[in-house]
């Protein structure tokens, strides 16, 4: 899978967070970037999975010379254990060229119930959304800029989130240059809440600053899907 040197990786979700980021990130009016869309559909038969594929879409931002500058990969939602297989397959496709690994920027919006421990608000303005950052790999200019715009995840916190845990595991094992952005919804669980939109806007602005794209808040439209109910299978307790 051909991608740009900078890849924003999104997991499609029922709450509409990934769709909102995908819609709101677009070429800056002062740039020559054009957008190209393409789907992907990778077989999972090597993992013994015959009836499900690792699917999604890629949005490429290309300059006037045809060079890929930024790619946004949006992968379909999967439950464990298919999640691990699909994620491994897509990451392997993205990083097939080992001589030139892309930098992965991976945003997550996590409910407060999934964040365990206590948060210390170290910022000077607590009215602003607190976005945590985790750097994996070498400290490039992009990584340093992102570190300056985010708060280090305290050691007292741990996150029980399947997509986050799986992604963190794979990028560490594969030694991929990665920056994870974590926004906590706190008590603002209503997608219509202004605070909810502020968190998405904060994450979007950080991504825009690192990619040369523009984030337009007016393009953020959250259309959460109705959930059919909680899965009560006992094995899910292992994943928080």
Backbone as CSV, one residue per row, in Angstrom:
resi,resn,N_x,N_y,N_z,CA_x,CA_y,CA_z,C_x,C_y,C_z
1,UNK,0.855,-1.193,0.000,0.000,0.000,0.000,0.890,1.243,0.000
2,UNK,0.779,2.050,-1.029,1.584,3.257,-1.111,0.989,4.346,-0.227
3,UNK,1.836,4.934,0.628,1.375,6.012,1.497,2.421,7.119,1.519
4,UNK,2.031,8.265,2.055,2.918,9.417,2.173,3.866,9.249,3.369
5,UNK,4.873,10.111,3.502,5.777,10.046,4.656,5.079,10.306,5.987
6,UNK,3.931,10.974,5.947,3.142,11.207,7.154,1.785,10.538,6.970
7,UNK,1.423,9.670,7.921,0.166,8.940,7.838,-0.651,9.193,9.106
8,UNK,-1.848,9.710,8.928,-2.815,9.799,10.023,-3.632,8.515,9.983
9,UNK,-3.627,7.779,11.100,-4.304,6.478,11.140,-5.545,6.605,12.015
10,UNK,-6.707,6.252,11.449,-7.981,6.363,12.152,-8.678,5.009,12.211
11,UNK,-9.358,4.766,13.320,-10.224,3.603,13.448,-11.665,4.086,13.316
12,UNK,-12.388,3.580,12.354,-13.789,3.964,12.211,-14.561,3.514,13.446
13,UNK,-15.407,4.395,13.970,-16.083,4.131,15.235,-17.550,4.502,15.158
14,UNK,-18.326,3.966,16.087,-19.765,4.224,16.111,-20.089,5.662,16.493
15,UNK,-19.180,6.304,17.246,-19.441,7.664,17.709,-19.214,8.717,16.630
16,UNK,-18.566,8.344,15.543,-18.350,9.272,14.445,-17.097,10.122,14.567
17,UNK,-16.207,9.784,15.515,-14.984,10.572,15.707,-14.085,10.513,14.474
18,UNK,-13.824,9.302,13.971,-12.951,9.159,12.802,-13.521,9.882,11.592
19,UNK,-14.828,9.750,11.383,-15.470,10.413,10.246,-15.360,11.927,10.369
20,UNK,-15.487,12.434,11.590,-15.396,13.881,11.808,-13.999,14.401,11.473
21,UNK,-12.971,13.689,11.919,-11.589,14.083,11.622,-11.341,14.001,10.119
22,UNK,-11.820,12.942,9.498,-11.614,12.737,8.061,-12.272,13.833,7.236
23,UNK,-13.445,14.261,7.653,-14.172,15.300,6.923,-13.567,16.682,7.128
24,UNK,-13.075,16.929,8.339,-12.636,18.284,8.687,-11.202,18.585,8.268
25,UNK,-10.379,17.569,8.044,-9.013,17.790,7.559,-9.037,17.888,6.034
26,UNK,-8.529,18.981,5.509,-8.553,19.180,4.058,-7.387,20.072,3.669
27,UNK,-7.070,20.183,2.376,-5.931,21.003,1.951,-6.101,22.461,2.342
28,UNK,-5.015,23.051,2.792,-5.007,24.492,3.069,-5.217,25.255,1.767
29,UNK,-5.942,26.343,1.829,-6.230,27.119,0.615,-4.971,27.668,-0.047
30,UNK,-3.904,27.810,0.733,-2.649,28.344,0.192,-1.742,27.254,-0.377
31,UNK,-2.149,25.991,-0.234,-1.321,24.894,-0.725,-1.818,24.423,-2.085
32,UNK,-0.987,23.614,-2.720,-1.348,23.054,-4.028,-1.842,21.617,-3.902
33,UNK,-2.105,21.177,-2.677,-2.508,19.789,-2.469,-3.857,19.492,-3.121
34,UNK,-3.940,18.306,-3.687,-5.222,17.770,-4.137,-5.458,16.461,-3.394
35,UNK,-6.718,16.087,-3.309,-7.077,14.900,-2.526,-7.464,13.743,-3.440
36,UNK,-6.916,12.579,-3.150,-7.259,11.371,-3.884,-7.745,10.314,-2.896
37,UNK,-8.815,9.624,-3.267,-9.397,8.614,-2.390,-9.256,7.234,-3.037
38,UNK,-8.943,6.241,-2.206,-8.919,4.870,-2.706,-9.251,3.905,-1.564
39,UNK,-9.993,2.841,-1.864,-10.316,1.851,-0.838,-9.197,0.811,-0.734
40,UNK,-9.199,0.063,0.344,-8.315,-1.104,0.437,-9.106,-2.264,1.025
41,UNK,-8.691,-3.446,0.662,-9.423,-4.654,1.022,-8.425,-5.810,1.028
42,UNK,-7.814,-6.099,2.182,-6.745,-7.087,2.261,-7.243,-8.392,2.881
43,UNK,-6.863,-9.480,2.265,-7.287,-10.797,2.736,-6.680,-11.116,4.106
44,UNK,-7.469,-11.787,4.932,-6.989,-12.252,6.242,-6.879,-13.777,6.271
45,UNK,-6.904,-14.394,5.094,-6.797,-15.855,5.037,-5.502,-16.387,5.630
46,UNK,-4.357,-15.656,5.510,-3.136,-16.155,6.158,-3.281,-16.313,7.669
47,UNK,-4.278,-15.651,8.255,-4.527,-15.751,9.699,-5.621,-16.778,10.007
48,UNK,-6.097,-17.458,8.975,-7.159,-18.436,9.149,-8.542,-17.828,9.158
49,UNK,-8.656,-16.565,8.708,-9.945,-15.867,8.676,-10.367,-15.728,7.218
50,UNK,-11.425,-16.414,6.832,-11.799,-16.477,5.426,-12.954,-15.550,5.048
51,UNK,-13.786,-15.172,5.987,-15.013,-14.455,5.640,-14.964,-12.966,5.988
52,UNK,-13.820,-12.501,6.473,-13.640,-11.082,6.807,-12.331,-10.606,6.210
53,UNK,-12.340,-9.376,5.691,-11.120,-8.789,5.160,-10.752,-7.521,5.941
54,UNK,-9.483,-7.152,5.877,-9.034,-5.898,6.481,-9.346,-4.783,5.486
55,UNK,-10.394,-4.048,5.754,-10.908,-3.077,4.785,-10.870,-1.663,5.341
56,UNK,-10.971,-0.720,4.424,-11.005,0.684,4.808,-10.773,1.562,3.602
57,UNK,-10.303,2.773,3.859,-10.044,3.718,2.776,-8.808,4.548,3.098
58,UNK,-8.194,5.082,2.053,-7.041,5.966,2.208,-7.310,7.259,1.450
59,UNK,-7.094,8.376,2.119,-7.165,9.688,1.474,-5.743,10.210,1.339
60,UNK,-5.299,10.428,0.105,-3.951,10.931,-0.149,-4.018,12.419,-0.490
61,UNK,-3.123,13.196,0.073,-2.972,14.600,-0.277,-1.686,14.725,-1.081
62,UNK,-1.850,15.108,-2.335,-0.763,15.065,-3.320,-0.433,16.478,-3.779
63,UNK,0.877,16.770,-3.931,1.265,18.113,-4.372,1.220,18.218,-5.898
64,UNK,1.623,19.373,-6.415,1.515,19.615,-7.866,2.440,18.728,-8.688
65,UNK,3.428,18.115,-8.040,4.361,17.224,-8.748,3.933,15.756,-8.657
66,UNK,2.818,15.510,-8.003,2.329,14.139,-7.869,2.898,13.397,-6.678
67,UNK,3.639,14.118,-5.829,4.233,13.478,-4.654,3.210,13.357,-3.534
68,UNK,3.174,12.206,-2.890,2.278,11.991,-1.758,2.858,12.711,-0.537
69,UNK,2.111,13.652,0.005,2.589,14.436,1.139,2.015,13.947,2.471
70,UNK,0.720,13.641,2.474,0.033,13.147,3.673,-0.991,12.110,3.245
71,UNK,-1.112,11.052,4.033,-2.159,10.051,3.796,-2.973,9.877,5.073
72,UNK,-4.272,9.700,4.918,-5.147,9.398,6.055,-5.741,8.019,5.827
73,UNK,-5.357,7.086,6.663,-5.858,5.715,6.578,-6.996,5.558,7.578
74,UNK,-8.163,5.141,7.112,-9.317,4.913,7.978,-9.701,3.441,7.868
75,UNK,-9.434,2.679,8.927,-9.685,1.237,8.927,-11.048,0.937,9.540
76,UNK,-11.729,-0.042,8.984,-13.036,-0.446,9.518,-12.895,-0.944,10.952
77,UNK,-14.006,-0.951,11.665,-14.006,-1.407,13.059,-14.039,-2.928,13.126
78,UNK,-13.179,-3.490,13.990,-13.164,-4.935,14.209,-13.073,-5.208,15.706
79,UNK,-13.656,-6.313,16.108,-13.563,-6.758,17.490,-12.429,-7.779,17.606
80,UNK,-11.812,-7.893,18.787,-10.828,-8.966,18.999,-11.518,-10.319,18.832
81,UNK,-10.809,-11.319,18.329,-9.390,-11.304,17.960,-9.122,-10.855,16.521
82,UNK,-10.184,-10.605,15.733,-9.983,-10.179,14.341,-9.245,-8.840,14.301
83,UNK,-9.472,-7.993,15.285,-8.824,-6.679,15.330,-7.314,-6.791,15.195
84,UNK,-6.700,-7.678,15.968,-5.243,-7.815,15.943,-4.753,-8.267,14.569
85,UNK,-5.474,-9.191,13.946,-5.080,-9.699,12.631,-5.202,-8.612,11.572
86,UNK,-6.320,-7.894,11.575,-6.545,-6.840,10.587,-5.534,-5.711,10.755
87,UNK,-5.279,-5.320,11.995,-4.341,-4.237,12.250,-2.930,-4.628,11.833
88,UNK,-2.531,-5.837,12.151,-1.206,-6.306,11.754,-1.053,-6.307,10.241
89,UNK,-2.089,-6.742,9.544,-2.035,-6.804,8.078,-1.928,-5.410,7.470
90,UNK,-2.742,-4.465,7.949,-2.721,-3.109,7.400,-1.390,-2.418,7.706
91,UNK,-0.880,-2.578,8.907,0.413,-1.970,9.244,1.537,-2.560,8.407
92,UNK,1.478,-3.853,8.146,2.493,-4.474,7.294,2.436,-3.920,5.876
93,UNK,1.228,-3.655,5.374,1.091,-3.093,4.029,1.618,-1.657,3.983
94,UNK,1.326,-0.888,5.028,1.766,0.502,5.086,3.293,0.604,5.153
95,UNK,3.904,-0.321,5.859,5.354,-0.252,6.114,6.125,-1.263,5.277
96,UNK,5.568,-1.631,4.128,6.229,-2.633,3.279,7.616,-2.180,2.854
97,UNK,7.785,-0.868,2.634,9.096,-0.326,2.260,9.872,-0.002,3.542
98,UNK,10.686,-0.944,3.998,11.397,-0.790,5.271,12.465,0.299,5.219
99,UNK,12.854,0.706,4.001,13.898,1.731,3.881,13.364,3.128,4.138
100,UNK,12.046,3.279,4.130,11.454,4.606,4.311,10.130,4.476,5.065
101,UNK,10.228,4.316,6.383,9.028,4.133,7.189,8.309,5.468,7.381
102,UNK,6.999,5.490,7.234,6.252,6.724,7.470,6.140,7.014,8.965
103,UNK,5.865,8.263,9.295,5.540,8.641,10.665,4.036,8.518,10.831
104,UNK,3.610,7.758,11.839,2.191,7.521,12.066,1.676,8.461,13.145
105,UNK,0.588,9.152,12.849,-0.092,10.018,13.813,-1.459,9.393,14.071
106,UNK,-1.717,9.028,15.326,-2.886,8.202,15.623,-3.713,8.824,16.745
107,UNK,-4.851,9.448,16.408,-5.690,10.073,17.440,-6.730,9.096,17.999
108,UNK,-6.994,9.239,19.291,-8.026,8.453,19.952,-8.890,9.386,20.789
109,UNK,-10.178,9.099,20.822,-11.103,9.786,21.723,-11.620,8.712,22.676
110,UNK,-11.232,8.833,23.947,-11.476,7.764,24.916,-12.438,8.242,25.998
111,UNK,-13.437,7.440,26.288,-14.369,7.768,27.361,-13.656,7.706,28.714
112,UNK,-14.091,8.540,29.625,-13.451,8.624,30.935,-13.488,7.296,31.674
113,UNK,-14.513,6.477,31.403,-14.618,5.178,32.076,-13.499,4.233,31.665
114,UNK,-12.846,4.527,30.526,-11.753,3.685,30.040,-10.385,4.178,30.507
115,UNK,-10.355,5.322,31.175,-9.096,5.875,31.673,-9.041,5.651,33.177
116,UNK,-8.097,4.837,33.609,-7.999,4.475,35.013,-6.846,5.228,35.676
117,UNK,-7.084,5.722,36.872,-6.070,6.488,37.584,-6.506,7.927,37.735
118,UNK,-5.589,8.763,38.206,-5.907,10.160,38.451,-5.127,11.054,37.502
119,UNK,-5.804,12.115,37.039,-5.188,13.071,36.122,-4.780,14.311,36.899
120,UNK,-3.540,14.738,36.689,-3.091,16.020,37.226,-3.115,17.033,36.099
121,UNK,-3.864,18.109,36.262,-3.953,19.131,35.228,-2.793,20.103,35.410
122,UNK,-1.787,19.903,34.584,-0.568,20.680,34.714,-0.573,21.926,33.847
123,UNK,-1.543,22.043,32.923,-1.574,23.181,32.005,-1.965,24.460,32.731
124,UNK,-1.606,25.589,32.152,-1.912,26.876,32.763,-3.384,27.248,32.585
125,UNK,-4.014,26.685,31.576,-5.415,27.000,31.295,-6.221,25.706,31.302
126,UNK,-6.851,25.409,32.438,-7.571,24.153,32.575,-8.886,24.157,31.804
127,UNK,-9.280,25.319,31.280,-10.519,25.375,30.501,-10.322,24.770,29.116
128,UNK,-9.079,24.624,28.687,-8.797,24.041,27.386,-8.758,22.519,27.488
129,UNK,-9.192,21.813,26.459,-9.145,20.347,26.493,-7.715,19.848,26.683
130,UNK,-7.577,18.846,27.514,-6.271,18.260,27.782,-6.038,17.100,26.822
131,UNK,-5.043,17.212,25.964,-4.723,16.164,24.999,-3.396,15.534,25.392
132,UNK,-3.413,14.237,25.625,-2.199,13.523,25.986,-1.474,13.059,24.725
133,UNK,-0.159,12.928,24.823,0.627,12.453,23.703,1.602,11.370,24.129
134,UNK,1.772,10.362,23.286,2.751,9.297,23.523,3.607,9.170,22.276
135,UNK,4.906,9.303,22.435,5.839,9.171,21.305,6.488,7.801,21.326
136,UNK,6.500,7.163,20.161,7.186,5.892,19.980,8.234,6.095,18.890
137,UNK,9.464,5.716,19.147,10.511,5.853,18.135,11.297,7.134,18.273
138,UNK,12.050,7.463,17.245,12.983,8.588,17.296,12.273,9.926,17.395
139,UNK,12.964,10.882,17.999,12.391,12.204,18.230,12.676,13.120,17.043
140,UNK,11.831,13.059,16.034,11.977,13.899,14.845,11.408,15.286,15.128
141,UNK,11.537,16.188,14.163,10.991,17.541,14.314,9.475,17.497,14.517
142,UNK,8.805,16.619,13.758,7.355,16.491,13.893,6.999,16.003,15.289
143,UNK,7.751,14.994,15.759,7.483,14.452,17.092,7.659,15.523,18.158
144,UNK,8.727,16.303,18.050,8.992,17.327,19.059,7.904,18.396,19.050
145,UNK,7.459,18.769,17.861,6.392,19.759,17.762,5.111,19.245,18.419
146,UNK,4.826,17.956,18.237,3.637,17.364,18.843,3.774,17.246,20.354
147,UNK,4.984,16.943,20.817,5.223,16.877,22.259,4.969,18.231,22.912
148,UNK,5.314,19.291,22.190,5.126,20.643,22.725,3.653,21.062,22.774
149,UNK,2.805,20.353,22.005,1.388,20.712,21.942,0.500,19.787,22.777
150,UNK,1.110,18.793,23.402,0.336,17.819,24.164,0.919,17.673,25.564
151,UNK,0.194,16.950,26.397,0.625,16.675,27.759,1.117,15.231,27.840
152,UNK,2.234,15.033,28.499,2.752,13.673,28.655,1.770,12.841,29.481
153,UNK,1.519,11.617,29.026,0.602,10.746,29.749,1.231,10.342,31.079
154,UNK,0.608,10.703,32.205,1.181,10.367,33.510,1.293,8.860,33.711
155,UNK,2.323,8.451,34.437,2.513,7.024,34.713,1.390,6.469,35.581
156,UNK,0.648,7.353,36.251,-0.452,6.928,37.112,-1.704,6.568,36.322
157,UNK,-1.680,6.833,35.011,-2.848,6.546,34.170,-2.612,5.328,33.301
158,UNK,-3.631,4.538,33.110,-3.593,3.500,32.096,-4.943,3.473,31.399
159,UNK,-4.905,3.117,30.107,-6.082,3.225,29.255,-6.554,1.835,28.843
160,UNK,-7.805,1.533,29.164,-8.399,0.257,28.800,-9.259,0.457,27.558
161,UNK,-8.609,0.374,26.419,-9.272,0.635,25.138,-8.666,-0.320,24.130
162,UNK,-9.495,-1.146,23.505,-8.989,-2.225,22.669,-8.135,-1.745,21.502
163,UNK,-8.639,-0.772,20.754,-7.884,-0.267,19.605,-6.575,0.366,20.034
164,UNK,-6.617,1.147,21.109,-5.417,1.807,21.614,-4.378,0.777,22.051
165,UNK,-4.805,-0.206,22.845,-3.876,-1.215,23.354,-3.247,-2.019,22.220
166,UNK,-4.060,-2.405,21.236,-3.543,-3.184,20.104,-2.553,-2.372,19.281
167,UNK,-2.903,-1.115,19.002,-2.020,-0.279,18.184,-0.697,-0.029,18.908
168,UNK,-0.770,0.280,20.189,0.436,0.539,20.969,1.345,-0.682,20.974
169,UNK,0.755,-1.857,21.113,1.539,-3.090,21.109,2.269,-3.288,19.780
170,UNK,1.550,-3.144,18.665,2.138,-3.417,17.360,3.233,-2.414,17.000
171,UNK,3.013,-1.133,17.250,4.028,-0.151,16.852,5.290,-0.293,17.699
172,UNK,5.133,-0.728,18.939,6.312,-0.972,19.775,7.098,-2.181,19.279
173,UNK,6.393,-3.257,18.974,7.049,-4.469,18.485,7.687,-4.231,17.118
174,UNK,6.962,-3.498,16.238,7.463,-3.249,14.890,8.408,-2.059,14.822
175,UNK,8.561,-1.360,15.950,9.454,-0.194,16.049,9.129,0.851,14.982
176,UNK,7.860,1.234,14.930,7.406,2.223,13.957,7.362,3.607,14.599
177,UNK,7.886,4.622,13.912,7.806,5.990,14.446,6.347,6.430,14.531
178,UNK,5.874,6.633,15.749,4.441,6.842,15.976,4.212,7.888,17.050
179,UNK,3.179,8.699,16.854,2.737,9.618,17.901,1.248,9.405,18.101
180,UNK,0.880,9.026,19.333,-0.513,8.789,19.666,-1.074,9.987,20.409
181,UNK,-2.233,10.457,19.968,-2.938,11.573,20.595,-4.179,11.034,21.300
182,UNK,-4.341,11.377,22.566,-5.458,10.847,23.337,-6.266,11.987,23.932
183,UNK,-7.507,12.089,23.498,-8.429,13.051,24.086,-9.425,12.320,24.952
184,UNK,-9.634,12.826,26.166,-10.550,12.178,27.101,-11.865,12.941,27.131
185,UNK,-12.967,12.213,26.955,-14.267,12.868,26.914,-14.758,13.275,28.297
186,UNK,-14.061,12.845,29.352,-14.438,13.182,30.728,-15.927,12.956,30.932
187,UNK,-16.586,13.945,31.572,-18.016,13.781,31.792,-18.834,14.215,30.596
188,UNK,-18.168,14.739,29.544,-18.901,15.277,28.398,-19.138,14.165,27.382
189,UNK,-20.015,13.244,27.709,-20.224,12.074,26.865,-21.236,12.334,25.757
190,UNK,-21.983,13.396,25.848,-22.977,13.720,24.832,-22.276,14.312,23.615
191,UNK,-22.452,13.676,22.442,-21.773,14.151,21.233,-22.254,15.522,20.793
192,UNK,-23.367,15.994,21.358,-23.867,17.324,21.019,-23.248,18.400,21.912
193,UNK,-22.499,17.978,22.936,-21.915,18.921,23.877,-20.848,19.771,23.209
194,UNK,-20.790,21.051,23.568,-19.762,21.937,23.019,-18.379,21.487,23.463
195,UNK,-18.284,20.940,24.675,-16.992,20.454,25.165,-16.510,19.260,24.346
196,UNK,-17.451,18.412,23.951,-17.107,17.269,23.111,-16.489,17.753,21.796
197,UNK,-17.094,18.771,21.203,-16.580,19.337,19.960,-15.238,20.034,20.184
198,UNK,-15.057,20.640,21.353,-13.790,21.306,21.655,-12.635,20.318,21.682
199,UNK,-12.886,19.129,22.220,-11.839,18.106,22.270,-11.477,17.654,20.862
200,UNK,-12.497,17.410,20.029,-12.234,17.019,18.642,-11.496,18.127,17.899
201,UNK,-11.910,19.368,18.146,-11.248,20.509,17.503,-9.789,20.594,17.926
202,UNK,-9.508,20.371,19.214,-8.130,20.433,19.709,-7.270,19.366,19.043
203,UNK,-7.798,18.151,18.932,-7.051,17.078,18.272,-6.859,17.403,16.796
204,UNK,-7.905,17.887,16.151,-7.816,18.225,14.732,-6.799,19.312,14.450
205,UNK,-6.745,20.335,15.297,-5.784,21.425,15.117,-4.351,20.922,15.272
206,UNK,-4.137,20.007,16.210,-2.794,19.437,16.396,-2.388,18.631,15.164
207,UNK,-3.312,17.831,14.643,-3.022,17.054,13.433,-2.748,17.971,12.246
208,UNK,-3.523,19.042,12.127,-3.337,19.981,11.018,-1.962,20.631,11.088
209,UNK,-1.525,20.993,12.303,-0.230,21.657,12.457,0.926,20.747,12.072
210,UNK,0.727,19.431,12.212,1.800,18.472,11.914,1.791,18.005,10.471
211,UNK,0.703,18.232,9.756,0.565,17.704,8.403,0.552,18.766,7.314
212,UNK,0.398,20.028,7.698,0.284,21.074,6.696,-1.111,21.170,6.111
213,UNK,-2.053,20.456,6.715,-3.442,20.525,6.270,-4.181,21.578,7.083
214,UNK,-5.446,21.752,6.780,-6.291,22.688,7.506,-7.424,21.915,8.169
215,UNK,-7.741,22.289,9.409,-8.850,21.663,10.117,-9.971,22.681,10.245
216,UNK,-11.137,22.368,9.675,-12.279,23.276,9.701,-13.349,22.724,10.626
217,UNK,-13.563,23.423,11.739,-14.509,22.953,12.745,-15.921,22.859,12.191
218,UNK,-16.258,23.740,11.246,-17.619,23.713,10.710,-17.897,22.449,9.908
219,UNK,-16.846,21.728,9.542,-17.032,20.478,8.801,-17.242,19.283,9.733
220,UNK,-17.102,19.502,11.032,-17.283,18.416,11.992,-18.772,18.131,12.158
221,UNK,-19.194,16.975,11.676,-20.581,16.550,11.823,-20.568,15.164,12.452
222,UNK,-21.063,15.084,13.682,-21.081,13.810,14.389,-22.430,13.139,14.207
223,UNK,-22.408,11.951,13.625,-23.623,11.158,13.441,-23.401,9.779,14.041
224,UNK,-23.435,9.683,15.373,-23.165,8.393,16.021,-24.185,7.333,15.632
225,UNK,-23.684,6.109,15.437,-24.571,5.010,15.095,-25.221,4.475,16.372
226,UNK,-26.442,3.991,16.227,-27.111,3.400,17.370,-26.501,2.036,17.669
227,UNK,-26.189,1.821,18.950,-25.599,0.553,19.355,-26.707,-0.457,19.657
228,UNK,-26.448,-1.674,19.246,-27.459,-2.717,19.435,-27.448,-3.292,20.834
229,UNK,-26.495,-2.861,21.659,-26.408,-3.391,23.016,-25.019,-3.889,23.312
230,UNK,-24.709,-4.039,24.568,-23.384,-4.473,24.970,-23.205,-5.959,24.692
231,UNK,-22.023,-6.325,24.251,-21.661,-7.720,24.072,-21.338,-8.311,25.428
232,UNK,-22.031,-9.367,25.803,-21.874,-9.931,27.135,-20.950,-11.138,27.173
233,UNK,-20.235,-11.412,26.110,-19.351,-12.562,26.099,-18.285,-12.403,27.180
234,UNK,-18.030,-13.438,27.996,-17.097,-13.335,29.137,-15.687,-12.926,28.748
235,UNK,-15.217,-13.347,27.545,-13.827,-13.053,27.181,-13.555,-11.565,27.049
236,UNK,-14.631,-10.762,26.839,-14.427,-9.328,26.651,-13.919,-8.658,27.930
237,UNK,-14.135,-9.290,29.079,-13.650,-8.722,30.337,-12.138,-8.611,30.340
238,UNK,-11.466,-9.442,29.548,-10.001,-9.376,29.474,-9.511,-8.087,28.858
239,UNK,-10.371,-7.404,28.079,-9.974,-6.211,27.359,-10.497,-4.935,28.024
240,UNK,-11.025,-5.045,29.203,-11.541,-3.861,29.890,-12.860,-3.427,29.339
